[in-house]
Amino acid sequence: MSTATSKETIKTELEATLQQAQSALESFSSNTSDLVQLQQSQDLIGQMRGIFQMLEEEGAIALCDEFNALINAIPTGETADNEQVRIKLDAMSGGLVVLSRYLEFLGLGQKAIPAVLLPTINQVRRARGVSGLGEGHFFQFSFKPGKPSDRQAFEYSAEKIRQLKKFRHMYQAGLLHLLRGERTVGAFKYMGLALNRVDQLLSNAPCAPLWWVASGALESMSNHSALMTGPRKMLFAQLDRHLRDLIKNAPKSLNKQPSLALMKEFLFLLAMNPAESLRARQVAKFYKLPALGQSDEMLEEQRQILFSPGRSVLSSVSDALKEDISAIKETVDQAARGDSGFSSRALQERMTKVADIYVMLGLQSPANVLKQQAKIISGWADNAAPSVDQLLTIADSVLYAESALSRILQGQRQLEGSGENKAALAQLHDARVVLIDEAEAGLALAKRAITAYMDSQGDRLHLTNVIPTLNGVKGAFVFLNSMTAADLIQRAINYISRDLEESGTMVNQVQLETFADALSSLEFFLEGLLTDSANEDILKLAKHSLATLSV
């Protein structure tokens, strides 16, 4: 028997076994006193596990193990809690559906990444009342915590704890936006800066390796524009709690070895997003991270096949939608020309159909606009000729829906607005984008100049263009109606003028890093103005940094 035939036979057997397991589970759901059906479902899942073991499919093996544990946890008998039974059976049914899609994926000859099944595994675990597994669960990698030795030994002081609290506030500010799904790239950078500062402060303390590894992972993820999944958000939130406990229990906590479980998760994320930044490369080299032969991009592609329509399906659906939208526009044109074949009922049905597809794609705003118009049309007489104003309103709605679909396919955010306000909103939005881009470039230039000044041991030639550039940034904040930020920029200008240009002595590195932190906070705040998600608390961090410098 050829290899291809053998694989097809195995796939056919798995599909048949899975269908039998689903059928047995459905029978038990209909009659929860029929434990024979439940046992049969468990036996069939055990058979599938054996086949997956032979195929070396780690993710599917783990899912079958969770199915088995969940079945054992289903309460039975007259005193069983029906709600708990339903929750567990729903999780089982959903998991088996995903497993059937997984078999289809294997049938394409693809090698699945085990972590692709983690969302389903964790859903089954939650139904059983146990915590979820991290993304690094299948990452088979042994290591000892450590980092390159630092010449300067760590010494505990109250001032360092105060600085740790400040860096935690920076981390939390970025984390808040990350959890909301706002400005992911900027949030990554700001959180990475905070972890970088924590790592530098802890130096060679026993707890330091975790923060060095996490800092490297965040830098690499930021460079790769890594995806932000639910488990990753939980991991970053867990790291914040770890930092809280580190501060609360100091100095004892500073002398403890770091959590190996947390370090493993961040090492996995670094391995999935191959190192590009200097720090990330250093971490990867120190721990001798293996090449996984997989990446975040591959994992997301497989996730889309299992859990969502995916971009290719979205494109296919969009083709069908464009045909329906063209047909709607043709109908409107016919009505405008006074064509006797116009049918308001046919138009209403087609618009309702298109609106439903928009809902399926997650485009709720245009879907609502189309549904509203369909509701109005449903009140018309079938062959009555609509007025010009009515037809123009329909045309506006269809064009808005068509534009929203086009923007989503191009990976752009929808612009809210309607009617005559859309053009004005778009022009204002474009003007703000240009202004914010220029201001961000100005802050980035200032930060590079400060770094060059520091690296050159105080060569003031690097500061020549900094004050004029920051004056431009200040003007941008004034135009954007953020007077607090404009005032902070002026204080930054005063610091450069007083301590860097006029002073004859070299400012120490700690002060320059504090000043760079203030500019980074202003940069992150500026990015939020574009999407109206600016966080005033970030300005407090910038104000605190500048106050430390006595400006």
VORO-530543 format. One record per residue: residue in one letter; x, y, z of N, C-alpha, C in turn. Coordinates in steps of 0.001 Angstrom, whole numbers, plus 500000, padded with zeros to 6 digits. Example, Ala and Ser with C-alpha at 12.3 -4.5 7.8 and 13.67 -1.06 7.14 Angstrom:
A513190494310507800512300495500507800513200496700507800/S512850497750507080513670498940507140512900500030507870/
// end
This chain:
M500856498803500000500000500000500000500884501237500000/S500613502200499116501423503412499043501179504286500261/T502112505222500490501989506133501628500731506982501505/A500466507477500296499292508324500078498005507554500367/T497950506302499893496761505472500134496594505196501615/S497729504934502292497694504662503722497156505857504496/K497623507063504145497163508264504824495677508500504581/E495234508238503357493828508428503042492963507445503830/T493459506213503987492733505201504766492617505628506220/I493731506123506778493725506575508166492760507740508352/K492795508699507397491911509853507475490446509407507420/T490138508481506538488762507975506418488315507315507714/E489232506549508321488913505872509586488684506888510699/L489521507921510735489367508957511761488034509685511605/E487681510024510364486426510731510121485228509895510549/A485271508596510232484170507701510604484064507586512122/T485209507443512789485226507321514250484714508606514906/L485122509738514358484678511029514898483167511183514749/Q482631510815513585481182510916513380480424510023514349/Q480960508837514615480320507928515575480354508529516984/A481492509148517327481610509767518660480617510922518797/Q480476511733517740479520512844517767478094512326517895/S477784511265517156476443510678517202476124510137518601/A477099509441519213476896508900520563476703510018521575/L477457511124521405477333512246522333475972512923522179/E475493513037520937474169513621520701473081512762521340/S473241511433521256472260510526521865472237510697523376/F473415510856523974473478511072525419472878512427525789/S473088513435524938472532514766525209471012514720525233/S470439513885524373468978513744524314468440512974525513/N469259512060526040468834511236527181470037511026528101/T470209511920529062471408511898529917471433510719530885/S470397509941530894470422508728531729471034507545530980/D471220507691529668471788506618528841473314506696528883/L473889506149529946475339506220530142476100505345529149/V475397504414528511476061503561527516476563504414526353/Q475747505390525948476132506270524844477333507140525224/L477345507601526481478469508411526952479749507588526965/Q479638506339527427480804505465527461481293505146526050/Q480343504963525132480723504677523750481480505859523139/S480997507078523438481681508271522944483106508338523499/Q483262508008524764484588508034525379485504506977524757/D484968505812524497485775504746523874486234505147522477/L485332505767521727485671506192520357486736507291520370/I486640508197521343487665509244521472489011508608521820/G488984507556522628490211506823522944490829506196521695/Q489971505690520805490475505126519542491144506206518688/M490502507373518638491083508476517863492429508890518457/R492503508907519776493763509286520411494888508351519978/G494584507058519906495586506089519493496081506346518077/I495160506705517198495553506995515810496398508268515749/F495969509296516505496752510541516536498144510301517128/Q498213509356518086499519509014518678500434508440517592/M499868507597516755500636507006515671501082508070514667/L500223509086514452500539510159513515501422511236514143/E501669511127515454502483512106516190501885513503516121/E500575513582516277499860514859516295499637515271517754/E500603516026518298500578516369519727499324517141520132/G498929518116519313497768518924519654496498518094519737/A496291517214518771495094516369518753495111515375519908/I496302514849520245496419513939521390495981514647522668/A496499515878522860496159516647524066494667516953524116/L494051517251522958492622517540522921491814516303523296/C492214515147522796491523513898523156491647513620524650/D492820513906525217493002513725526665492053514636527443/E491880515858526952490969516796527628489515516337527473/F489163515809526296487823515242526111487572514144527146/N488551513273527303488416512148528227488221512648529656/A489028513647530055488915514200531408487566514887531609/L487067515563530553485789516259530664484633515262530793/I484686514173530024483638513147530129483604512576531545/N484790512340532123484845511818533488484281512806534503/A484283514110534142483800515142535065482313515440534892/I481658514826533875480228515066533666479432514408534786/P478658515202535533477871514606536629476740513734536075/T476513512619536686475448511701536249474554511350537437/G473435510730537138472504510329538195471398511345538381/E470471511057539267469287511898539470469637513245540088/T470746513301540846471107514548541525472026515438540671/A472277515047539445473210515795538595472674517194538296/D473582518166538300473249519555537964473119519656536437/N471885519865535967471635519878534523472411520983533811/E472573522126534479473298523236533867474758522866533652/Q475367522206534648476761521774534511476907520722533410/V475927519845533307475947518835532239475901519522530881/R475023520517530751474882521226529469476174521945529092/I476791522626530062478036523363529790479113522415529273/K479235521278529906480285520319529523479988519677528170/L478717519374527912478360518778526623478530519779525482/D478214521062525742478410522095524713479890522218524360/A480738522177525380482187522267525138482677521057524354/M482147519875524680482516518652523956482091518744522492/S480855519164522273480330519233520903481123520230520068/G481397521402520649482173522405519926483573521922519614/G484188521228520580485535520707520378485584519646519287/L484563518809519209484527517772518178484343518377516789/V483591519496516712483440520189515431484792520711514959/V485545521326515884486882521824515539487782520668515113/L487662519536515799488489518377515457488164517875514046/S486909517994513637486550517578512272487193518506511237/R487252519807511547487943520749510649489444520445510633/Y489943520055511790491363519713511911491703518533510992/L490786517566510912490999516416510025491017516862508568/E490152517811508232490151518341506865491492519001506554/F492024519726507535493314520386507342494422519353507128/L494414518285507924495412517229507762495270516563506393/G494027516508505913493790515902504610494415516687503468/L494764517957503724495430518764502703496927518475502636/G497373517552503496498789517196503513499638518156504317/Q498989518996505144499711519971505946500095519373507294/K501211519841507854501622519462509201501125520536510151/A500266520159511077499652521140511965500606521532513087/I500557522802513462501274523287514634500424522925515856/P500959522208516827500141521774517978499383522912518653/A500029524095518758499413525223519462498141525717518785/V497885525316517531496692525783516834495424525293517533/L495527524179518267494361523632518965494237524129520404/L495163524968520855495124525435522242493838526187522604/P493281527051521725492012527704522089490905526694522398/T490839525615521613489820524581521846490145523788523105/I491412523429523268491836522705524476491469523503525727/N491740524806525699491455525643526869489965525836527091/Q489204525837526008487746525922526157487213524674526864/V487729523520526502487331522267527155487786522260528617/R488992522775528870489503522831530245488657523765531115/R488246524903530545487402525828531315486074525194531675/A485527524398530765484263523710531060484442522727532214/R485669522258532392485988521337533494486365522091534765/G486518523419534641486829524226535811488301524300536140/V489174524091535153490616524186535398491201525279534506/S492366525792534898492982526907534171493481526454532796/G493616527425531899494069527135530545495569526921530457/L496006526379529347497424526148529086498001527329528308/G499265527637528540499929528713527821500320528281526421/E500650529265525581501025528962524195502297528134524117/G503139528203525136504384527447525134504236526031525673/H503009525574525837502788524245526433503473523125525646/F503448523236524324504030522177523484505503522452523147/F506063523502523710507450523890523445508368523046524322/Q508947522004523748509823521096524496511235521689524531/F511523522405525605512802523112525683513239523212527147/S514423522707527436514974522754528800516002523879528883/F516022524565530005516958525680530166517159525979531654/K518226526695531940518481527213533278518411528737533208/P517710529382534137517601530836534077518952531512534259/G519195532540533489520446533274533595520463534429532624/K521482535270532693521705536370531759523185536724531820/P523726537367530808525147537721530833525491538525532084/S526641538265532647527033538922533896527182540420533683/D526783541170534685526882542621534661528000543064535598/R528800544003535127529920544455535955529437545094537247/Q528283545750537184527770546448538353526795545554539107/A527148545196540337526303544314541146525039545057541577/F523955544324541686522693544930542112522727545211543611/E522316546419543977522237546797545381520842547344545645/Y520193546780546654518820547182546982518799548574547603/S517781549371547195517572550673547825516114551078547641/A515644551976548479514267552467548381514051553215547069/E515091553888546575515000554623545320514743553677544151/K515366552510544186515157551536543094513731550989543117/I513168550828544289511771550385544370510853551471543824/R511175552746544114510386553848543571510446553835542040/Q511625553574541492511769553517540038511022552319539456/L511061551183540153510312550006539693508819550311539612/K508304551064540576506885551440540563506571552307539340/K507494553221539019507300554077537854507282553239536575/F508233552303536471508295551467535267507073550558535164/R506535550149536317505314549333536275504147550168535748/H504082551443536141503016552315535622503136552467534110/M504353552576533609504562552647532155504061551367531489/Y504420550232532068504018548932531511502490548821531511/Q501859549240532617500404549137532725499702550032531702/A500279551224531449499664552129530474499622551487529091/G500728550844528695500733550139527413499823548920527432/L499837548190528551499022546971528672497536547287528545/L497113548409529123495704548793529057495234548906527614/H496036549556526773495664549703525358495753548365524632/L496702547538525034496846546223524406495617545366524683/L495139545389525923493977544589526302492719545071525587/R492673546370525283491526546921524563491624546718523060/G492786546225522602492998546060521166493303547362520462/E493773548371521225494068549676520643495577549838520454/R495984550358519311497372550761519091498355549683519544/T498172548476519026498967547337519473500462547561519301/V500864548100518158502296548295517897502892549285518889/G502211550430519077502699551421520020502714550903521442/A501684550133521800501618549565523150502771548596523376/F503059547767522374504193546833522458505492547593522755/K505712548653521998506961549411522149507059550030523534/Y505945550583524025505955551239525323506152550229526451/M505485549081526345505682548018527331507114547494527281/G507646547359526046509019546878525893510011547841526513/L509763549144526369510635550146526987510614549998528507/A509417549808529062509291549649530513510068548414530993/L509928547293530274510636546071530673512143546234530509/N512548546981529488513965547270529285514536547996530496/R513791548984530988514221549744532157514244548854533413/V513245547993533553513226547068534700514454546161534668/D514766545641533483515923544757533333517222545480533687/Q517376546705533190518585547479533492518708547748534982/L517591548052535627517605548386537051517969547175537907/L517443546003537518517682544792538327519072544214538116/S519713544599537027521100544197536762521264542679536889/N522097542227537837522352540785537984521672540201539214/A520561540808539671519793540238540781519281538853540379/P519106537938541316518645536571540986517343536530540187/C516474537531540392515172537527539697515252538105538288/A516414538683537917516532539476536697516336538724535384/P516719537446535242516613536789533928515231536848533293/L514172536752534096512815536809533540512596538115532791/W513036539220533369512768540535532783513629540780531558/W514802540185531525515659540268530345515032539510529175/V514559538288529468513934537458528435512632538091527947/A511793538563528881510513539173528497510742540424527664/S511755541217528023512078542425527262512490542077525835/G513322541050525685513736540612524348512574540099523527/A511674539342524166510511538804523453509602539919522964/L509355540924523815508489542029523413509105542844522277/E510413543057522330511076543789521242510901543053519914/S511111541732519951510994540949518721509554540909518221/M508597540772519138507190540756518757506770542093518168/S507304543178518731506994544508518205507520544652516785/N508748544184516546509337544260515203508549543442514191/H507965542336514649507218541442513757505736541812513665/S505314542854514444503876543171514538503095541905514865/A503554541214515911502988539915516284501510540029516642/L500788538962516429499364538921516727499143538936518236/M498033539539518642497718539596520062496506538709520341/T496782537488520773495728536516521063495291536644522527/G494180536001522846493693536004524227494726535484525222/P495332534308524958496345533793525885497529534742526057/R497892535466525015499018536406525122498641537594526002/K497424538079525856496974539158526727497015538712528186/M496579537484528445496609536956529810498036536820530313/L498948536438529424500353536288529807500952537635530198/F500672538676529405501213540001529717500588540557530999/A499312540241531226498674540653532481499292539906533664/Q499611538635533452500263537843534498501637538421534839/L502353538895533811503663539502534044503523540773534880/D502452541529534654502212542728535466501994542347536930/R501220541292537176500996540849538563502308540383539185/H503148539751538375504450539295538858505309540494539265/L505254541569538485506009542780538817505446543425540075/R504125543395540201503493543929541423503995543192542666/D504015541859542597504478541062543734505967541280544002/L506725541489542923508162541737543076508388543005543892/I507610544043543595507728545321544304507209545192545743/K506064544534545875505412544420547184506257543639548183/N506920542591547727507651541702548631509151541956548643/A509598543077548055511031543408548072511468543702549518/P512727543409549873513807542921549000513870541394548854/K513043540682549655513108539228549627512832538674548229/S511837539253547535511451538747546212512559538925545184/L513410539935545377514477540213544416515554539142544420/N515625538386545503516653537345545632516140535956545282/K514896535889544798514325534600544399514600534323542926/Q514718533052542586514870532658541184513565532940540435/P513646533299539168512426533634538412511563532413538118/S510316532675537763509380531611537396509802530963536076/L510106529674536117510509528966534897509352528888533902/A508127528742534423506953528648533542506774529935532739/L506917531089533424506789532365532719507919532545531712/M509132532201532113510271532345531203510090531487529959/K509561530280530152509354529386529012508355529977528020/E507302530613528528506305531230527644506948532324526793/F507778533153527412508396534252526653509486533745525712/L510178532695526092511159532097525178510457531502523958/F509276530920524163508496530385523045508063531507522103/L507592532615522676507167533749521848508336534301521048/L509531534315521661510717534782520944511082533818519816/A510938532517520078511242531517519050510242531588517892/M508988531951518197507965532067517161508112533356516349/N508798534346516923509046535612516245510551535821516191/P511239535190515224512705535156515202513339536516515436/A514417536494516214515045537713516714515500538646515602/E515230539939515782515726540970514874516464542063515644/S515942542450516816516594543494517590517835542919518283/L518731543805518718519967543383519374519683542585520632/R518790543090521477518477542403522736517875541026522467/A516952540964521519516311539685521205517345538679520693/R518275539138519859519324538238519368520211537747520513/Q520491538635521453521313538255522599520629537192523444/V519339537369523667518588536382524457518562535040523732/A518247535068522430518182533825521644519532533102521649/K520605533852521516521944533247521496522312532685522859/F522014533416523924522372532976525279521665531665525630/Y520378531560525278519599530364525621519652529293524532/K520356529593523441520475528641522331519102528158521871/L518244529145521589516888528810521160516909528053519836/P516163526961519741516153526181518493515299526845517428/A515580526535516182514723526976515073513504526059515045/L512321526631515206511105525814515340510582525291514011/G510957525953512906510366525557511628508923525999511519/Q508521526923512395507171527484512367507260528917512862/S506231529679512586506250531090512944504843531541513310/D504774532786513815503470533365514128502568533409512898/E503160533726511755502371533821510520501758532467510159/M502550531410510291502043530064509991500945529666510975/L501142530000512255500146529660513272498831530374512995/E498900531656512637497680532403512361496972531867511123/E497736531480510114497127530922508903496341529656509238/Q496922528797510072496227527577510455495019527876511348/R495140528875512223494001529269513065492834529724512202/Q493133530488511156492064530994510298491343529861509585/I492088528842509211491463527691508559490498527004509515/L490881526929510803490067526209511785488919527049512343/F489169528336512587488227529109513389487559530284512691/S487981530653511485487383531824510850487377531660509342/P486635532531508658486600532417507208487949532631506553/G488836533413507183490156533643506599490098534652505462/R491246535160505094491294536219504083490872535715502708/S491265534477502370490901533968501046489391533787500942/V488787533280502023487330533120502028486661534488501999/L487231535455502755486688536801502765486692537391501361/S487789537155500640487877537650499265486813536995498387/S486596535688498582485585534975497797484189535514498095/V483920535734499397482615536272499784482442537672499215/S483542538444499230483453539813498721483102539831497240/D483601538846496485483265538766495062481759538596494868/A481182537697495679479731537484495597478979538740496050/L479497539397497089478858540617497579478865541703496516/K479995541820495829480104542859494790479063542639493692/E478786541374493386477763541072492385476392541526492876/D476093541236494157474802541640494728474685543162494788/I475777543830495172475757545288495253475569545897493864/S476230545317492861476054545788491484474607545625491039/A474000544502491439472597544263491078471688545291491746/I471992545659493015471199546681493714471321548023492996/K472555548377492613472770549655491924472048549671490573/E472049548525489891471343548435488600469841548619488797/T469304548026489886467874548172490186467524549630490459/V468391550312491225468172551733491527468209552550490229/D469156552219489333469239552916488038467964552699487225/Q467460551452487244466224551156486513465069552009487038/A464976552110488375463895552906488969464039554369488600/A465293554866488562465538556275488219465142556554486770/R465291555512485903464927555683484489463435555467484251/G462705555095485327461269554866485198460929553526484595/D461822552532484714461602551192484162460411550542484859/S459479550047484071458259549450484640458523548127485348/G459704547535485147460004546245485777460533546365487198/F460579547593487770461104547784489124460219547081490155/S460856546349491116460132545673492190460788546029493528/S460053546747494361460600547125495673460823545888496554/R459975544870496381460123543650497175461442542949496849/A461774542860495560463039542220495163464235543014495686/L464121544364495632465201545219496132465374545035497642/Q464249544992498356464308544827499819464927543484500202/E464560542429499478465102541100499779466606541043499519/R467036541658498422468464541630498093469277542448499114/M468758543598499534469462544415500513469527543714501874/T468483543010502236468479542251503497469520541128503439/K469595540461502292470579539388502112472003539923502252/V472280541063501601473614541664501674473921542089503109/A472929542671503803473134543104505192473493541927506087/D472827540784505867473114539581506675474555539099506463/I475030539198505224476416538784504945477397539742505620/Y477062541031505627477910542008506313477995541689507811/V476893541294508403476886540903509826477829539725510044/M477761538738509144478614537552509245480088537934509184/L480407538985508387481796539427508238482226540378509348/G481296540699510260481639541593511356481554543064511012/L480951543403509867480813544803509447479444545310509901/Q479335545580511196478038545867511784477472547213511350/S478331548226511233477838549569510891477172549618509515/P477857549161508444477164549161507143475976548217507107/A476042547132507867474914546196507925473675546901508478/N473875547715509535472752548438510137472159549446509160/V473039550129508409472569551114507424471706550424506363/L472177549274505863471430548539504828470108548000505375/K470130547497506609468895546966507207467857548072507394/Q468344549245507789467427550375507961466749550742506643/Q467542550767505574466970551073504264466006549976503793/A466387548712504056465519547590503659464175547674504381/K464214548109505645462974548244506419462079549327505822/I462702550433505386461932551516504756461317551040503441/I462110550329502638461641549844501333460492548858501490/S460520548081502606459459547079502812458085547722502946/G458065549027503239456778549723503371456273550295502059/W457052550131500994456627550642499690455715549649498975/A454854550184498106454079549314497206455063548692496212/D454825547449495839455820546681495088456236547349493784/N455299547861493015455633548424491697455572549947491656/A455445550555492846455356552016492878456727552626492611/A456756553717491858458027554364491528458492555216492713/P459692554955493248460212555759494365460640557135493880/S460703558076494824461114559441494468462630559499494274/V463075560615493674464517560796493446465268560826494778/D464714561516495788465368561597497101465505560211497737/Q464456559403497590464505558046498143465595557221497475/L465699557353496161466724556603495422468128557075495784/L468297558384495989469614558907496369470029558407497755/T469056558295498646469351557779499992469814556324499920/I469148555530499080469558554125498898470959554069498294/A471202554912497297472514554921496634473620555273497633/D473370556262498503474358556642499521474658555465500447/S473614554747500850473786553613501762474615552499501119/V474314552228499852475026551161499144476496551538498934/L476738552804498569478123553259498384478902553199499691/Y478257553538500802478900553459502121479273552016502447/A478324551090502186478584549674502456479704549145501573/E479698549550500309480727549118499370482099549648499799/S482151550878500263483408551480500721483927550776501960/A483036550428502886483443549743504116484061548386503797/L483458547656502857483997546354502457485383546522501846/S485529547523501009486820547766500352487901548088501374/R487558548904502383488538549269503409488959548059504222/I488023547201504563488348546008505359489268545080504573/L488993544907503283489839544051502451491258544601502354/Q491397545924502484492717546550502431493347546658503812/G492654546106504842493205546136506192493094547483506864/Q492105548315506465491958549642507046490730549697507935/R490788550634508910489678550823509832488577551630509160/Q487334551325509519486211552078508975486181553479509561/L485826554464508749485608555817509228484118555991509498/E483803556388510728482395556569511067481904557900510481/G480625557970510211480049559193509662479002558833508641/S478264559819508194477243559528507201476971560771506373/G476415560535505190475961561622504342477040562632504021/E476665563929504099477559564999503675478743565180504610/N478682564603505851479784564760506793480974563878506440/K480783562860505605481859561889505343483080562548504710/A482867563390503715483999564012503046484776564898504007/A484052565707504813484721566591505775485486565792506808/L484871564702507293485541563848508272486807563239507690/A486717562799506441487883562183505808489016563188505652/Q488675564446505252489715565472505088490351565825506421/L489513565963507465490048566267508788490930565133509280/H490475563915509043491249562740509461492615562721508761/D492615562989507453493873562990506698494826564068507208/A494272565249507539495112566334508053495737565955509390/R494935565332510239495458564894511549496536563831511371/V496330562926510423497316561870510172498658562483509789/V498623563455508845499865564096508395500548564802509558/L499771565551510337500325566306511462500930565382512512/I500203564323512849500688563394513869501915562645513372/D501922562270512098503106561609511532504339562491511647/E504177563795511325505315564718511395505777564912512837/A504820564991513768505173565157515179505877563910515713/E505388562726515318506049561482515733507472561417515194/A507656561848513940508997561871513348509897562829514122/G509329563960514566510103564914515343510551564352516676/L509652563662517376510018563047518658511053561946518458/A510894561168517387511858560102517102513234560686516815/L513267561814516064514537562470515767515193562966517053/A514394563564517947514925564061519220515515562923520049/K514829561772520068515341560630520837516649560110520250/R516732560075518914517974559621518280519122560584518576/A518810561877518584519838562878518865520354562742520299/I519449562486521233519850562299522639520734561063522766/T520380559991522057521186558768522089522580559025521515/A522638559758520386523930560084519771524762560958520700/Y524118561914521374524793562784522340525399561949523470/M524631560964523944525097560100525029526256559226524565/D526120558653523352527166557761522835528472558503522551/S528360559791522226529556560572521876530166561266523093/Q529672560897524283530188561479525525530002562997525597/G528839563462525093528477564861525296528805565813524165/D528889565305522926529139566178521773527850566946521452/R527836568261521779526612569052521645526209569328520196/L527069568964519271526732569123517861525485568297517508/H525309567170518205524153566302517938522839566955518358/L522909568015519175521690568645519697521241569841518859/T521973570134517788521742571359517008520286571547516598/N519658570479516080518302570606515530517195570163516477/V517568569797517716516565569208518610515530570233519052/I515976571412519509515019572405520016514079572905518917/P514575573263517707513630573644516636512633572527516307/T513114571275516329512223570141516032511138570015517094/L511532570136518369510549570008519455509579571188519463/N510026572347519018509087573469518887507995573142517868/G508382572442516787507391571985515809506418570989516410/V506937570083517238506077569104517915505117569818518866/K505631570824519567504779571607520482503626572247519711/G503938572803518535502885573408517711501837572391517285/A502273571175517001501334570113516618500377569803517766/F500903569735518986500048569463520147499049570596520364/V499490571833520128498570572975520263497445572852519239/F497793572527517981496791572366516926495826571228517265/L496357570177517887495540569016518249494799569226519563/N494891570458520107494168570847521309494583570026522538/S495873569736522626496406569032523799497432569936524463/M496926570891525258497784571913525842498698571335526919/T498250570302527617499104569683528641500354569091527999/A500163568381526882501306567798526177502216568892525633/A501627569989525131502435571098524618503296571694525726/D502705571809526931503465572331528074504627571406528442/L504397570092528359505452569127528678506586569208527657/I506242569442526379507277569615525354508124570858525672/Q507453571940526117508192573152526472509156572878527632/R508708572078528598509588571717529723510768570876529231/A510520570020528233511614569230527658512617570144526966/I512105571161526260512984572130525595513826572871526637/N513184573264527756513905573962528828515032573108529389/Y514766571789529520515793570880530053516990570811529099/I516705570675527814517800570597526828518629571876526843/S517923573011526892518613574294526881519459574487528141/R518893574136529288519567574389530568520669573392530880/D520349572082530727521271571046531210522167570454530131/L521777570552528877522571569905527829523348570908526983/E522738572053526676523413573016525798524259574032526585/E523686574552527666524379575613528398525338575082529449/S525029573918530004525898573351531047527207572878530425/G528292573061531168529595572642530641529962571228531012/T529096570549531771529407569184532219528481568179531551/M528966566950531438528193565859530826527146565350531817/V525887565318531384524810564795532227524953563281532332/N524653562730533526524840561279533684523788560489532903/Q524086559231532644523267558380531769521868558165532328/V521747558053533656520437557816534271519489558971533967/Q519988560215534043519154561379533750518726561400532280/L519672561059531400519334561046529973518302559968529657/E518391558810530321517397557754530119516035558199530641/T516035558922531759514780559460532299514153560442531315/F514996561294530719514508562242529716513956561505528487/A514654560448528050514187559646526911512855558980527235/D512666558558528496511382557970528913510251558983528768/A510537560240529130509519561292529000509124561475527535/L510110561501526628509813561636525199509036560430524679/S509377559234525158508654558023524733507206558066525195/S506970558570526414505596558686526913504799559658526047/L505416560779525679504747561749524815504480561159523426/E505408560341522944505251559690521636504069558736521652/F503934557960522734502825557010522847501500557748522981/F501489558846523740500278559657523879499870560237522522/L500849560720521771500593561324520450499928560328519514/E500398559087519535499825558061518662498348557849518958/G497969557975520243496571557772520619495644558853520126/L496178560044519856495338561139519365494744560828518001/L495418559986517233494942559651515888493633558874515942/T493495557997516940492309557144517043491405557555518201/D491642558768518750490854559255519886490914558301521070/S492070557641521248492239556719522379493411557148523257/A493725558456523214494846558961524014494534558812525503/N495539558447526275495397558190527703496128559286528469/E495368560119529189495966561231529920496921560750531012/D496733559525531498497635558997532527499064558879532003/I499203558684530694500548558578530111501279559915530243/L500516561024530155501127562337530341501624562514531773/K500942561866532703501397561934534100502769561278534250/L502984560191533492504293559529533528505370560439532950/A505045561126531850506000562069531260506279563213532227/K505222563710532886505380564804533849506256564360535022/H506063563114535474506863562581536577508339562499536186/S508607562040534968509997561925534506510665563295534447/L509933564300533930510508565647533822510674566286535191/A509734565979536112509861566518537464511115565980538149/T511456564712537825512672564121538373513903564901537932/L513798565527536754514913566309536209514834567776536612/S513857568089537497513707569451538037513371570484536967/V512520570092536014512010571065535036510485571039535025/
// end
